[in-house]
């Protein structure tokens, strides 16, 4: 039985350097799997690489067809009966191609594609590069963000969050990596909804992370420290370590809270240090 992995706090207390992955939104946008503008992570649940899934089928059937055609043509040449006119031979080969083509179309309709291939591949690239944390591709995966960007009918937030957790866990298991579930800023906060309403959005994502048993949680890329505090309050309910990152400059957050005060407020909210 493999030894249990050290958790994030154990690694930090031991002085280990812990490197995460990240930047999935922009990396996958450049690869054609995320739409610029919405920046929502449907790619975690989509089937973006249908062509790759079909390659084994094409290779297998093409090989069989080549053998069959070669065998048939050889018999034709060795046959003691008078050879058919070239037009008949072309018609015979065309018939073989037609049968093969329709069989291919029927088979394509039954192919089961593996979801999240692009996300899985990017996780693996980070793992090979030395990342110790596989962060779930759940940036902007809250229901209100998906609805705000018009994507709620395609995939629900729960579907995306669950798929992202499964992908991160799968790749983390290929090395000594941890899985971190992440939440980000919400349209609900920017729309001046109440603290309880905003926290309810975070809790829906957190419930998935708890169900999937991620190793720790991240409140990621918040422009307002108040919303980040609310996120930490919710994520701490999981009983798991919580990290936080802000999108601020030297002057502080968008409400003018200084970087120092932001740090103090997040520590008091329960972020691990």
Backbone bond lengths (Angstrom), bond angles and torsions (degrees), N, CA, C in turn:
res aa  C-N    CA-C-N  psi(-1)  N-CA   C-N-CA  omega(-1)  CA-C   N-CA-C  phi
1 X - - - 1.471 - - 1.525 109.64 -
2 X 1.323 116.27 131.06 1.459 120.67 -177.73 1.524 110.24 -68.04
3 X 1.334 117.82 142.19 1.464 120.27 178.69 1.524 110.77 -64.47
4 X 1.334 115.72 149.81 1.460 120.30 179.97 1.525 110.11 -65.93
5 X 1.314 115.97 142.94 1.457 120.09 178.17 1.524 110.18 -72.50
6 X 1.322 115.77 145.26 1.458 119.65 173.60 1.525 109.20 -70.71
7 X 1.331 116.49 139.05 1.448 120.87 178.24 1.517 111.75 -74.87
8 X 1.327 115.93 175.75 1.459 120.31 -176.84 1.523 111.51 -63.79
9 X 1.340 118.21 -41.40 1.460 120.13 -179.15 1.520 111.25 -68.92
10 X 1.328 117.08 -38.46 1.466 120.47 177.49 1.523 110.82 -61.81
11 X 1.301 116.57 -40.92 1.465 120.27 -179.27 1.523 110.96 -66.64
12 X 1.324 116.02 -42.72 1.459 119.13 -179.76 1.525 111.23 -67.53
13 X 1.329 116.49 -40.83 1.467 119.91 179.24 1.522 111.75 -64.94
14 X 1.336 116.20 -29.68 1.468 120.24 178.49 1.524 112.22 -81.29
15 X 1.323 116.60 -2.13 1.459 120.22 -179.99 1.513 114.03 82.59
16 X 1.335 116.98 12.95 1.464 119.97 179.23 1.528 110.63 -68.34
17 X 1.311 115.75 147.54 1.461 120.96 170.97 1.526 107.21 -84.78
18 X 1.317 116.70 121.50 1.463 121.56 -177.91 1.526 108.30 -111.08
19 X 1.319 115.94 119.31 1.468 121.90 -177.08 1.521 109.10 -113.37
20 X 1.313 115.97 128.75 1.459 120.31 178.88 1.514 111.91 -99.00
21 X 1.326 115.28 171.28 1.457 119.29 169.44 1.523 107.01 -98.23
22 X 1.304 118.20 179.78 1.458 119.68 -178.75 1.513 111.34 163.83
23 X 1.331 115.30 -178.69 1.458 119.75 -179.14 1.510 113.39 71.20
24 X 1.347 117.10 20.77 1.462 120.16 -176.23 1.525 112.26 -62.16
25 X 1.326 116.47 -38.84 1.466 119.57 -176.82 1.525 110.79 -57.19
26 X 1.332 116.95 -48.86 1.463 119.76 -177.35 1.525 111.50 -75.68
27 X 1.331 116.89 -37.78 1.463 119.38 179.50 1.526 111.02 -62.99
28 X 1.332 116.58 -43.52 1.458 119.71 -178.69 1.526 111.90 -76.63
29 X 1.327 117.44 -25.75 1.471 119.28 173.90 1.522 109.69 -64.84
30 X 1.332 116.65 -40.24 1.462 120.19 178.85 1.526 111.50 -66.71
31 X 1.339 116.59 -25.94 1.467 120.41 179.81 1.528 112.16 -92.43
32 X 1.330 116.73 -1.56 1.457 119.88 174.56 1.512 115.56 91.91
33 X 1.351 118.40 15.89 1.459 120.72 -176.95 1.527 113.41 -108.89
34 X 1.326 118.37 -6.13 1.463 122.82 177.72 1.521 107.79 -130.62
35 X 1.326 116.63 137.91 1.458 120.88 179.17 1.519 110.06 -84.40
36 X 1.334 115.65 127.04 1.456 119.78 173.58 1.524 108.55 -65.08
37 X 1.310 116.47 138.02 1.462 120.89 -176.76 1.507 110.27 108.49
38 X 1.346 118.28 -73.17 1.467 118.97 175.76 1.527 112.72 -66.53
39 X 1.350 116.71 -41.54 1.470 122.65 179.29 1.525 112.10 56.17
40 X 1.318 118.25 33.67 1.462 120.69 -179.02 1.531 110.23 -98.28
41 X 1.353 117.32 151.40 1.472 121.18 -165.66 1.524 116.00 -96.16
42 X 1.340 117.76 45.15 1.465 119.10 178.34 1.525 112.73 -59.22
43 X 1.330 116.79 -21.79 1.471 120.33 -177.49 1.522 112.20 -57.34
44 X 1.337 117.45 -23.43 1.463 119.61 178.45 1.520 111.74 -65.59
45 X 1.343 116.99 -25.59 1.464 120.78 -176.92 1.519 113.09 -113.36
46 X 1.327 117.32 -7.60 1.460 120.36 -177.03 1.522 111.97 -83.61
47 X 1.359 115.42 173.93 1.463 123.08 178.01 1.522 108.28 -114.67
48 X 1.326 118.23 77.48 1.458 119.23 -169.43 1.510 116.09 -82.08
49 X 1.345 118.79 -8.50 1.458 118.19 -172.93 1.523 111.72 -123.85
50 X 1.327 114.90 57.99 1.460 119.82 -179.27 1.520 111.57 -61.16
51 X 1.330 116.22 -39.33 1.457 119.58 -178.54 1.509 112.23 -58.18
52 X 1.339 116.88 -42.76 1.457 119.76 -179.52 1.522 110.56 -64.84
53 X 1.335 117.55 -37.07 1.454 120.47 -179.13 1.519 111.46 -65.78
54 X 1.339 117.30 -27.28 1.459 120.59 -177.68 1.522 113.41 -87.12
55 X 1.322 117.50 -15.00 1.458 119.43 -174.99 1.524 113.58 -57.38
56 X 1.354 119.46 -45.72 1.465 118.13 179.18 1.518 112.56 -59.20
57 X 1.346 116.43 -37.21 1.459 119.16 -179.88 1.523 110.95 -66.83
58 X 1.337 116.84 -45.49 1.459 120.13 178.69 1.524 110.51 -59.42
59 X 1.327 116.33 -45.53 1.462 120.09 -177.46 1.520 110.83 -62.66
60 X 1.345 116.13 -45.04 1.458 119.93 -177.96 1.527 111.24 -63.83
61 X 1.336 117.30 -50.05 1.463 120.44 -175.66 1.527 111.37 -70.05
62 X 1.334 116.97 -35.79 1.462 119.13 179.23 1.518 110.56 -64.66
63 X 1.335 116.67 -39.23 1.461 120.61 179.12 1.527 110.50 -63.67
64 X 1.343 115.68 -45.91 1.467 119.85 179.66 1.524 110.28 -62.72
65 X 1.327 116.61 -42.01 1.455 119.87 -178.94 1.529 111.21 -63.81
66 X 1.337 116.90 -40.97 1.467 119.96 179.61 1.526 111.06 -62.16
67 X 1.341 116.41 -42.87 1.461 119.74 178.82 1.528 110.34 -62.65
68 X 1.333 115.32 -45.99 1.462 119.89 -177.77 1.531 110.95 -62.87
69 X 1.331 116.40 -44.33 1.462 120.40 -178.62 1.524 110.96 -65.19
70 X 1.345 116.00 -41.90 1.467 119.72 179.37 1.522 111.02 -63.27
71 X 1.344 115.81 -43.49 1.463 120.59 179.43 1.530 110.67 -62.24
72 X 1.329 116.35 -44.41 1.463 120.63 -179.07 1.526 111.15 -64.01
73 X 1.320 116.28 -43.71 1.457 120.13 -178.68 1.533 111.14 -66.80
74 X 1.347 116.62 -36.27 1.471 120.26 177.61 1.521 110.95 -64.28
75 X 1.335 116.66 -44.72 1.464 119.97 176.90 1.521 111.07 -59.86
76 X 1.315 115.34 -38.28 1.465 119.64 179.59 1.525 111.17 -61.93
77 X 1.344 116.18 -43.93 1.464 119.82 -178.57 1.524 112.07 -68.73
78 X 1.347 117.02 -33.83 1.464 120.91 -177.15 1.520 113.26 -87.65
79 X 1.309 115.76 -6.02 1.459 119.24 -176.33 1.533 110.56 -64.12
80 X 1.384 117.53 137.91 1.472 120.32 178.64 1.525 112.85 -74.57
81 X 1.329 116.23 -16.18 1.465 118.60 -179.70 1.515 108.80 -76.89
82 X 1.329 116.69 156.70 1.472 119.14 178.61 1.529 110.84 -56.41
83 X 1.328 114.73 140.43 1.456 119.18 -179.34 1.520 111.21 -68.03
84 X 1.318 114.42 146.33 1.455 120.20 176.80 1.519 109.99 -72.60
85 X 1.305 117.09 154.13 1.466 119.26 174.61 1.525 110.38 -59.07
86 X 1.313 116.13 155.54 1.466 120.83 -178.10 1.526 111.38 -59.31
87 X 1.359 117.00 -32.41 1.461 119.06 179.22 1.528 111.01 -63.16
88 X 1.333 116.61 -38.03 1.466 120.33 179.16 1.529 110.78 -67.71
89 X 1.344 115.13 -39.65 1.458 119.07 179.07 1.531 110.47 -62.52
90 X 1.320 116.96 -43.92 1.466 120.62 178.10 1.525 110.91 -61.64
91 X 1.329 115.80 -38.99 1.458 119.26 178.42 1.516 111.66 -64.91
92 X 1.354 116.17 -38.99 1.458 120.40 179.24 1.528 110.86 -63.87
93 X 1.318 116.15 -46.13 1.463 119.85 179.01 1.528 111.12 -65.12
94 X 1.327 116.94 -36.82 1.464 120.26 177.60 1.524 110.93 -63.07
95 X 1.335 115.88 -37.43 1.462 119.57 178.31 1.523 110.57 -64.00
96 X 1.349 115.77 -42.89 1.464 119.28 177.51 1.537 110.51 -59.89
97 X 1.330 115.87 -44.02 1.461 119.95 -179.66 1.528 111.46 -63.12
98 X 1.322 116.76 -39.38 1.462 120.79 -179.64 1.523 111.14 -64.26
99 X 1.338 116.00 -44.81 1.467 119.86 178.19 1.523 110.49 -60.91
100 X 1.333 115.71 -44.00 1.460 120.28 179.53 1.525 111.05 -62.50
101 X 1.323 116.67 -42.80 1.464 121.52 -178.06 1.529 111.17 -61.61
102 X 1.333 117.40 -45.51 1.462 119.83 -178.95 1.531 111.45 -69.45
103 X 1.325 116.85 -34.78 1.463 119.27 175.22 1.524 110.24 -63.85
104 X 1.336 115.58 -37.58 1.458 120.53 178.63 1.523 110.84 -64.08
105 X 1.323 117.16 -45.01 1.457 120.31 -179.70 1.522 111.35 -61.68
106 X 1.339 116.43 -40.84 1.462 119.08 178.76 1.520 110.49 -64.31
107 X 1.336 116.38 -39.05 1.464 120.34 -178.53 1.524 111.24 -69.40
108 X 1.326 117.72 -39.21 1.458 121.25 -179.73 1.520 110.41 -59.81
109 X 1.321 116.85 -37.33 1.453 120.19 -179.92 1.509 113.44 -65.25
110 X 1.345 117.55 -17.30 1.459 120.38 -178.47 1.524 112.81 -103.84
111 X 1.322 117.18 0.34 1.463 119.66 -177.17 1.526 110.01 -67.90
112 X 1.324 117.12 132.10 1.463 122.05 173.60 1.525 107.58 -98.57
113 X 1.311 115.64 119.33 1.451 120.35 -177.44 1.522 110.21 -90.14
114 X 1.305 116.17 147.79 1.454 121.08 -178.64 1.520 109.31 -88.13
115 X 1.345 118.27 119.48 1.457 119.83 -174.73 1.521 112.99 -71.09
116 X 1.347 114.77 153.88 1.450 120.48 171.52 1.507 115.98 70.22
117 X 1.335 118.78 23.73 1.462 120.56 -174.05 1.522 112.51 -59.12
118 X 1.334 117.14 -41.33 1.462 120.10 -177.89 1.521 111.00 -66.05
119 X 1.328 116.82 -40.18 1.467 120.89 179.48 1.521 110.12 -67.35
120 X 1.319 116.34 -43.79 1.466 120.89 178.63 1.527 110.63 -58.74
121 X 1.324 116.44 -44.15 1.460 120.62 -179.10 1.522 111.41 -63.67
122 X 1.330 117.40 -40.50 1.464 120.09 -179.73 1.527 110.63 -67.31
123 X 1.335 117.33 -39.55 1.467 119.82 174.17 1.533 110.05 -56.80
124 X 1.326 116.27 -44.82 1.467 119.75 -177.67 1.525 111.48 -64.58
125 X 1.311 116.76 -36.56 1.460 119.43 178.22 1.528 110.52 -63.83
126 X 1.332 116.41 -41.36 1.466 119.51 177.20 1.526 110.98 -66.57
127 X 1.331 116.94 -39.55 1.467 119.99 179.48 1.523 110.30 -62.16
128 X 1.328 116.83 -44.43 1.471 120.25 178.89 1.525 111.35 -65.09
129 X 1.337 115.99 -30.89 1.467 119.83 -179.44 1.524 112.18 -76.16
130 X 1.347 117.31 -12.52 1.459 119.99 176.60 1.509 115.97 117.34
131 X 1.336 118.72 8.44 1.465 120.16 179.72 1.523 110.69 -67.28
132 X 1.323 115.11 140.65 1.466 121.78 178.10 1.521 112.48 -101.06
133 X 1.328 117.00 -8.11 1.461 121.79 -177.83 1.522 109.28 -131.63
134 X 1.324 116.42 128.54 1.456 122.20 171.99 1.529 107.31 -100.80
135 X 1.317 116.28 107.23 1.461 120.09 -179.11 1.521 109.59 -86.38
136 X 1.318 116.60 130.54 1.463 119.99 179.89 1.524 110.03 -58.34
137 X 1.325 115.76 139.99 1.465 120.46 179.00 1.528 108.45 -81.44
138 X 1.344 114.42 73.57 1.466 120.77 -175.92 1.523 111.65 -124.68
139 X 1.320 116.76 19.84 1.462 120.75 175.64 1.526 108.65 -64.29
140 X 1.330 116.78 126.27 1.468 122.59 -177.10 1.534 111.76 62.40
141 X 1.325 117.40 32.82 1.467 120.18 -179.41 1.521 112.21 -101.70
142 X 1.319 117.66 20.64 1.465 120.19 175.34 1.524 109.28 -80.47
143 X 1.326 115.91 153.69 1.466 119.67 -177.81 1.523 112.05 -60.41
144 X 1.337 116.86 -38.42 1.467 118.11 -177.73 1.524 111.58 -68.36
145 X 1.340 117.05 -33.05 1.464 119.60 177.82 1.525 110.74 -70.12
146 X 1.327 116.92 -42.51 1.461 120.18 178.73 1.526 110.65 -62.36
147 X 1.322 116.08 -41.77 1.464 119.96 178.57 1.525 110.43 -66.72
148 X 1.318 116.36 -39.95 1.457 121.71 179.21 1.523 111.73 -60.53
149 X 1.346 116.41 -32.87 1.463 121.40 -178.60 1.524 113.15 -98.63
150 X 1.335 116.60 5.37 1.456 119.81 174.01 1.508 115.46 78.36
151 X 1.334 118.13 19.76 1.461 120.57 -175.55 1.523 113.64 -109.24
152 X 1.320 117.86 5.68 1.459 119.74 -172.01 1.523 112.39 -65.97
153 X 1.326 118.08 -27.47 1.456 120.26 -178.55 1.523 112.34 -76.34
154 X 1.325 117.15 -17.82 1.455 120.30 -179.08 1.527 111.01 -82.10
155 X 1.317 116.40 -52.99 1.459 121.58 176.92 1.520 108.19 -142.14
156 X 1.318 116.95 142.28 1.461 120.27 175.12 1.520 109.36 -81.00
157 X 1.329 114.94 162.05 1.452 118.94 176.47 1.516 111.75 -59.52
158 X 1.320 116.97 -38.90 1.462 120.02 -179.64 1.526 111.07 -63.39
159 X 1.332 117.19 -42.39 1.466 120.02 179.15 1.525 111.27 -60.91
160 X 1.322 116.38 -44.31 1.462 120.24 -178.59 1.521 110.69 -67.02
161 X 1.325 116.61 -44.88 1.464 119.88 -178.85 1.527 111.76 -64.32
162 X 1.325 117.05 -41.27 1.463 119.69 179.27 1.524 111.10 -66.10
163 X 1.330 116.58 -44.63 1.466 119.77 179.73 1.523 110.88 -62.74
164 X 1.337 116.47 -40.91 1.466 120.23 -179.81 1.523 111.23 -64.04
165 X 1.324 117.11 -39.56 1.469 120.47 177.68 1.526 110.73 -63.36
166 X 1.322 116.36 -43.32 1.469 120.21 -178.89 1.528 111.03 -63.14
167 X 1.335 116.81 -41.91 1.463 120.39 -179.67 1.526 111.03 -65.25
168 X 1.332 116.19 -45.59 1.464 119.78 -179.40 1.527 110.76 -63.38
169 X 1.327 117.14 -41.62 1.467 120.74 -179.81 1.524 111.02 -66.78
170 X 1.319 116.85 -39.76 1.463 120.53 179.77 1.525 110.96 -58.84
171 X 1.328 116.32 -47.78 1.462 119.74 -177.31 1.526 111.00 -74.43
172 X 1.331 117.54 -37.65 1.470 120.05 177.96 1.521 110.59 -58.53
173 X 1.339 116.28 -33.99 1.454 120.85 179.51 1.515 113.64 -68.84
174 X 1.322 117.01 -12.91 1.461 120.58 178.07 1.527 111.86 -83.93
175 X 1.325 116.53 -4.30 1.460 121.46 178.49 1.513 109.62 -151.57
176 X 1.313 116.25 -160.73 1.464 121.20 -179.23 1.526 109.75 -99.41
177 X 1.316 116.36 50.05 1.462 120.75 -174.43 1.520 111.19 -106.70
178 X 1.328 114.90 154.10 1.460 122.69 175.83 1.523 109.46 -100.14
179 X 1.331 115.84 165.07 1.466 121.56 177.41 1.523 108.40 -115.25
180 X 1.326 115.77 129.24 1.462 121.54 177.58 1.521 109.54 -117.71
181 X 1.322 116.57 126.70 1.456 121.07 174.78 1.515 109.91 -89.05
182 X 1.332 117.60 134.51 1.457 120.21 -174.28 1.514 114.40 -122.21
183 X 1.342 115.59 140.25 1.464 122.14 170.39 1.520 107.94 -117.54
184 X 1.319 116.43 159.22 1.466 121.16 -178.78 1.522 109.78 -138.49
185 X 1.334 115.63 176.91 1.459 120.24 -175.97 1.528 111.28 -61.21
186 X 1.312 115.57 155.41 1.462 120.99 -169.60 1.529 112.42 -123.88
187 X 1.329 116.32 151.10 1.464 119.68 171.75 1.531 112.19 -62.53
188 X 1.324 116.72 -27.55 1.467 119.66 -179.89 1.524 111.08 -60.20
189 X 1.332 116.71 -41.16 1.469 119.44 178.91 1.523 110.47 -67.37
190 X 1.333 116.53 -44.90 1.465 119.90 -179.01 1.523 111.68 -65.90
191 X 1.337 116.41 -22.85 1.468 120.83 177.53 1.521 112.07 -87.55
192 X 1.335 115.63 9.09 1.469 122.21 176.51 1.525 112.87 63.83
193 X 1.336 116.25 32.88 1.457 118.44 174.40 1.527 109.58 -74.41
194 X 1.317 115.89 166.01 1.461 120.43 -173.46 1.524 111.70 -69.78
195 X 1.322 115.56 163.84 1.462 120.79 177.75 1.523 110.83 -58.15
196 X 1.324 117.23 -42.46 1.465 120.33 -179.27 1.525 111.30 -63.89
197 X 1.332 117.20 -38.92 1.468 120.35 -179.76 1.527 110.94 -67.01
198 X 1.323 116.74 -41.72 1.463 120.13 179.33 1.527 110.24 -67.02
199 X 1.312 116.48 -42.65 1.464 119.80 179.50 1.530 111.49 -63.59
200 X 1.321 117.23 -32.56 1.468 120.27 178.08 1.527 110.98 -63.91
201 X 1.331 116.70 -34.19 1.469 120.71 176.90 1.527 110.05 -64.50
202 X 1.333 116.56 -46.33 1.465 120.34 179.07 1.531 111.36 -63.50
203 X 1.326 116.24 -37.97 1.470 119.47 -176.28 1.524 111.58 -64.94
204 X 1.329 117.69 -35.02 1.464 119.70 179.16 1.523 110.70 -61.62
205 X 1.330 116.57 -40.51 1.461 119.17 176.83 1.522 110.90 -70.62
206 X 1.330 116.52 -42.50 1.459 119.76 -178.97 1.525 111.40 -60.37
207 X 1.322 117.18 -37.86 1.467 120.20 179.79 1.527 111.16 -59.17
208 X 1.330 116.76 -37.89 1.466 120.21 177.09 1.526 110.00 -67.19
209 X 1.321 117.22 -43.22 1.466 120.58 -179.09 1.531 111.30 -62.65
210 X 1.326 116.10 -38.30 1.470 119.57 177.85 1.526 109.86 -67.49
211 X 1.322 116.09 -43.46 1.470 120.71 178.53 1.526 111.04 -59.11
212 X 1.327 116.49 -39.69 1.465 121.38 -178.73 1.530 112.58 -86.91
213 X 1.333 116.27 -1.67 1.466 122.51 174.68 1.527 113.10 55.53
214 X 1.333 115.85 52.76 1.465 119.00 173.57 1.524 108.64 -66.20
215 X 1.318 116.75 163.36 1.468 120.78 -174.43 1.524 112.96 -81.88
216 X 1.316 117.44 -35.89 1.463 120.66 173.72 1.521 108.57 -157.52
217 X 1.333 116.57 177.59 1.461 121.44 -172.63 1.524 110.71 -125.92
218 X 1.332 115.02 151.59 1.463 121.10 179.47 1.528 109.24 -131.12
219 X 1.330 115.90 129.20 1.463 121.69 167.63 1.526 105.37 -96.02
220 X 1.320 116.63 111.14 1.469 121.13 -162.61 1.528 113.48 -112.85
221 X 1.333 115.40 132.35 1.465 122.88 163.82 1.533 112.34 64.24
222 X 1.320 116.22 52.54 1.464 120.71 179.93 1.522 110.32 -94.90
223 X 1.321 115.68 134.51 1.465 121.29 179.23 1.525 112.18 -91.80
224 X 1.333 116.69 -14.83 1.467 121.77 178.33 1.523 108.26 -123.78
225 X 1.322 116.93 121.83 1.457 119.73 -176.87 1.528 111.20 -64.32
226 X 1.314 117.51 -29.94 1.463 119.52 179.36 1.530 110.69 -60.79
227 X 1.333 117.15 -45.72 1.460 119.59 179.02 1.524 110.67 -65.84
228 X 1.329 117.15 -37.03 1.465 120.40 177.08 1.525 110.55 -62.60
229 X 1.327 117.11 -39.69 1.468 120.49 176.60 1.525 110.60 -60.30
230 X 1.318 116.30 -44.59 1.467 119.71 179.59 1.529 110.64 -61.33
231 X 1.329 115.46 -40.26 1.467 119.20 178.84 1.528 110.68 -63.31
232 X 1.328 116.91 -43.67 1.469 120.41 179.55 1.525 110.35 -62.93
233 X 1.330 117.34 -42.18 1.468 120.45 178.65 1.525 110.75 -55.13
234 X 1.331 116.14 -43.35 1.466 120.42 -178.97 1.525 110.71 -70.78
235 X 1.320 116.89 -48.89 1.466 120.51 -175.49 1.527 112.00 -63.72
236 X 1.325 117.53 -30.32 1.463 120.10 178.26 1.522 111.61 -64.29
237 X 1.322 117.48 -23.15 1.465 121.10 178.64 1.523 111.51 -63.52
238 X 1.328 117.30 -18.62 1.468 121.33 -179.11 1.523 112.20 -73.78
239 X 1.335 116.74 -19.67 1.457 120.37 -175.09 1.516 113.37 81.18
240 X 1.325 117.13 5.11 1.459 121.79 -179.48 1.529 110.14 -102.81
241 X 1.338 118.10 156.81 1.465 120.15 176.37 1.528 110.90 -59.98
242 X 1.328 116.03 145.91 1.466 121.49 -177.87 1.526 109.58 -127.75
243 X 1.319 116.59 126.43 1.463 122.86 173.36 1.526 108.63 -109.39
244 X 1.320 116.19 160.07 1.465 120.45 -178.63 1.518 110.08 -141.80
245 X 1.332 116.21 142.49 1.464 120.57 171.39 1.521 108.67 -130.61
246 X 1.333 115.31 144.27 1.458 121.25 -179.45 1.525 110.33 -114.88
247 X 1.315 115.36 152.53 1.466 121.96 172.83 1.528 106.75 -104.68
248 X 1.329 116.25 84.63 1.461 121.08 -176.38 1.520 109.49 -136.27
249 X 1.320 115.58 167.32 1.455 121.53 177.65 1.516 110.99 -117.64
250 X 1.328 117.83 -166.76 1.470 121.37 -179.51 1.526 113.49 -58.78
251 X 1.330 116.48 -25.78 1.465 119.99 -179.15 1.522 112.97 -88.31
252 X 1.336 117.12 -1.16 1.457 119.59 177.91 1.513 113.24 99.44
253 X 1.336 115.90 -159.05 1.469 119.56 -176.37 1.525 110.29 -80.15
254 X 1.334 116.06 -177.46 1.462 119.81 -174.83 1.525 113.06 -70.20
255 X 1.326 117.18 -12.71 1.460 120.26 174.98 1.528 111.84 -96.69
256 X 1.339 116.63 6.07 1.456 120.07 177.08 1.513 115.01 84.04
257 X 1.336 118.46 12.80 1.465 121.32 176.03 1.526 107.94 -75.95
258 X 1.317 117.77 125.92 1.462 121.70 -174.07 1.527 111.14 -64.37
259 X 1.345 117.56 156.58 1.465 120.09 178.05 1.527 112.80 -55.53
260 X 1.335 117.00 -41.01 1.460 119.89 179.68 1.515 112.19 -63.08
261 X 1.329 116.15 -45.05 1.462 119.56 179.12 1.530 111.18 -66.48
262 X 1.331 116.57 -35.05 1.472 119.88 176.40 1.531 110.10 -59.76
263 X 1.331 116.28 -45.92 1.461 120.56 -178.70 1.521 111.08 -62.40
264 X 1.326 116.67 -44.39 1.467 120.54 -179.78 1.525 110.63 -62.31
265 X 1.307 116.49 -43.73 1.465 120.08 -178.38 1.528 111.76 -64.73
266 X 1.325 117.17 -37.79 1.464 119.56 -179.36 1.528 111.46 -70.84
267 X 1.322 116.87 -37.99 1.466 119.33 176.79 1.525 109.95 -63.85
268 X 1.316 116.73 -42.95 1.464 119.94 178.42 1.527 111.56 -64.85
269 X 1.341 116.35 -29.73 1.467 119.86 179.18 1.524 111.80 -71.08
270 X 1.348 116.13 -22.47 1.463 118.55 177.34 1.509 115.35 124.87
271 X 1.335 117.70 5.84 1.464 120.13 176.96 1.521 109.47 -65.64
272 X 1.348 116.80 138.67 1.465 118.00 179.51 1.516 110.19 -74.07
273 X 1.339 115.96 150.31 1.458 121.08 -179.10 1.517 109.76 -119.23
